[in-house]
Amino acid sequence: MATSETGRPEIIAAAERVGRYRWVICALLFAATAINYVDRQMMGVLEPDYLRKEFNWTPGDYANIVITFQVAYAFGYLGFGKIVDWIGARLGYACAVGVWTIFHVAHGGVHSMRQLAMARFGLGIGESGNFPAGVKAVTDWFPQKERALAIGMFNAGSNVGAILTPLIVPAITLAYGWRMAFVLTGVLGVIWVIAWLALYRDPHTHKRVSPAELAYIRQDIPDPATRPRGLWLKLLAARETWAFALGKFFIDPIWWFYLFWLPSYLHDKYHLDLVGFGVPIAAIYLLSDIGSVAGGWLSGRLIKSGATPNRARKITMFICALAILPVVLSQYIDNVWLNVLIIGIAAAGHQAFSANLYTLPSDIFPRFAVGSVIGIGGTVGAIGGIFFSMYVGKILDSLGSYAPIFAVAGGSYFVALLSVHLLSPKLERAKGF
């Protein structure tokens, strides 16, 4: 390997010449996503031992509260996609985190299911801005060959948040009560907004970005000089938009299920309480964290080895779907840790699949349309989540068994990949933009 004048490998010297500030931005996206999932998952962690007793609800009642969040998320995703394309990632992201933090803290003051539903609705509106703004920021700050890895890394924040929640929330709850747990964790959102506004700028105006790093970021095919009129109508008519959106429709409901129902599942099947299921859930999301980064790394590695983005993304997603399939057996496994391993691998496969799916809009659309495409896809995914939550509630109320639910969870990724492939066989740049 060639070396620089200092004796270090040339590849390291080249990386230093290019600069690395884009990874600071990625770290901020990671932190926001972790906070997002702490706030989102807290209700699921508190449901079996506290909220179920506080509000005396059935699985169907709880499903309706989950659906309230998902309805808000669906509408908010669509709106925030457009907002982020309009005002940019900096202000759009700060607005999203500010809104969801306010409503997250409001959970601590609810005294009825109606008030809880209102707090969940507001939380859903704010949290829907996380991924449109995050993917928009990645599109602005990373070249195509690094986007899947960057998205995988910031998406790994969801797993870190999901790991932290069952570990820190029980301690806070046992010490101060479940209401104060919402208030104290809300401080994290306030701190993040301050850091984001202080550190984030567009790369071409940022003082910490060198000319070499800016050129590296902008190495791909330049975007059109003008934004077309009627952008949303064009996006809704594009097959490539629906390739992404239908992929989200089939996989997002499964992740919602893991977030909102796993604590109840472990509580009901293995009789684990708030403290008992913390470590198993953390283990599941630790595995999923590895999957998130590995999925982005694998497709990026395939591209660097000469594969087209189309081939790299789809091969990676197919491998993920195969890894997820054994989760259909989950209901029939009596050993809690074997089941944790199987669900953890499925969660890892989901995150790896999702990292590549999230990369598709930046592969095939110009930067000015990415936020809107992510918004459309997120809305369609949330609609899928609404239907799946209805299904989960009805299955548990009528059968009391998770077996049909895990059957859907195991097969959905093959359907998602097939949808992507049929609608965009080559993942070529969308025409007319």
Helices and strands as residue ranges (DSSP letters): H 10-18, H 21-46, I 47-51, H 52-55, H 59-87, H 89-106, G 107-109, H 113-127, H 130-141, H 144-176, H 178-199, G 203-205, H 211-217, H 231-237, H 239-270, H 278-304, H 309-324, G 325-332, H 336-364, H 367-398, H 403-423
